[in-house]
Amino acid sequence: MTITHPTSILQSIDNSQYPNSMAQNFSWLHRGVVEIFPQPTDSDSESESLEKRLATTDRPLRIKLGIDPTGADIHLGHSIPVRKLRAFQDAGHTAVLIIGDFTARIGDPTGKSDVRRQLTQQEVEANAQTYLDQVRPILDFDTPGRLEVRYNSEWLSKLDLGKTLELLSTMTVGQMLAKEGFAERYKRENPIFLHEFLYPLMQGFDSVAVEADVELGGTDQKFNIAVGRDLQRHFGQKPQFGLLLPLLLGTDGLQKMSKSLGNYVGLREHPSQKYQKLQGIPDHLLKDYFELLTDLPLDKLPENPRDRQKLLAQEIVRQYHGQSAVDNIEAGDLPEFSLSKVEFPAKLSYILNASGLCKSSGEGKRKIQEGGVRLDGDRITDVDTAFQDKSELYGRVLQLGKNKFVRLVP
């Protein structure tokens, strides 16, 4: 898809300069941040104050963000730490994006009540490519020295038993069970498998391998980031700072944004679908969405909630698809298909044919089998997918391939 880059957080800064020659304005650093640790309020030490480290360093800091490609799609909630990584790039630092192709085969147990299904190497590799495609609009891939993309199989696949034992010896079972998810599962007598204990250690060893100065993550990642600090100390490195960002509530305004809950806005969704969902964000979430997903000044937002919703939809669609996409949406150019022309219950393959996206139901089935059909951004792969009533589809966007879309209307 054609993208225009999100507005730079520090447009006035010359990226060729090191941070200590820049104006000392760290508003970009703290925007949307829940916690930076360690960060004693009365300390002026560059080992305890990230602002001090930024102000005094004579080199770009190495800012780590790890993402495990456990699925194919990223939503706006996932974009928050990626946007902060871009902010560090704009401030002259080096983003180190770690694709957890090795750790994804274990799966982060954080927040999980049961063991994750272990992915195959082929599944992980396919997901990893889609992740890179989706973060490309956010990060600076072009300026030399501003981005390293690393795969943690580069070092984790080479750990021998001796090194693995050394990693295991840095933590006790009690420390592991203090991790929130493990503690809950142990209390409920849900099985905890030994390979799951390895995940925080391997994720922490990533920080050692890339010599991270700062690691970004959601508030649920504090334990894992702290393990990285401990391992860096163990291996004689200066411990990284942890920078924690909030978990975004979904479009329902109640629960964390999640594909499984259906309350998400996917980065690969059609611009019109993004626009429609964002115009319905509950009033009480608008400030958070603006703060975490845009660079717009929060003191200059419209007072009327309806105007705020429209501005939010315009800004995010513009970031990922360009101003022309906003103009086209507001001109109402997305084709519509009336479901009154279909007799329900109806198979999706028939709807593809009736809507004109496919020449026949047989072609519709083939496109579904090939993975070329999406509904509201979700890939449909079951050729027998059917809908009992047309009301299940009202307002949803049916997509074939990359460029064919229809909005389903009554």
Secondary structure as UniProt FT lines:
FT   TURN            9..12
FT   TURN            15..16
FT   HELIX           19..21
FT   HELIX           27..30
FT   TURN            31..32
FT   STRAND          35..37
FT   TURN            41..42
FT   TURN            46..48
FT   HELIX           50..56
FT   STRAND          62..67
FT   HELIX           76..90
FT   TURN            91..92
FT   STRAND          94..99
FT   TURN            101..102
FT   HELIX           103..105
FT   TURN            110..111
FT   HELIX           121..135
FT   TURN            136..138
FT   TURN            144..145
FT   STRAND          147..151
FT   HELIX           153..156
FT   TURN            157..158
FT   HELIX           161..168
FT   TURN            169..170
FT   HELIX           173..177
FT   HELIX           180..187
FT   TURN            188..189
FT   HELIX           194..210
FT   STRAND          214..218
FT   HELIX           219..221
FT   HELIX           222..234
FT   TURN            235..236
FT   STRAND          241..245
FT   TURN            251..252
FT   TURN            259..262
FT   TURN            267..268
FT   HELIX           271..278
FT   TURN            279..280
FT   HELIX           283..285
FT   HELIX           286..293
FT   HELIX           298..300
FT   HELIX           305..321
FT   HELIX           323..330
FT   TURN            331..332
FT   STRAND          336..338
FT   HELIX           339..341
FT   STRAND          346..347
FT   HELIX           348..354
FT   TURN            355..356
FT   HELIX           361..369
FT   TURN            370..371
FT   STRAND          373..375
FT   TURN            376..377
FT   STRAND          378..379
FT   TURN            383..384
FT   STRAND          386..387
FT   HELIX           390..393
FT   TURN            394..395
FT   STRAND          397..400
FT   TURN            401..403
FT   STRAND          404..409
//
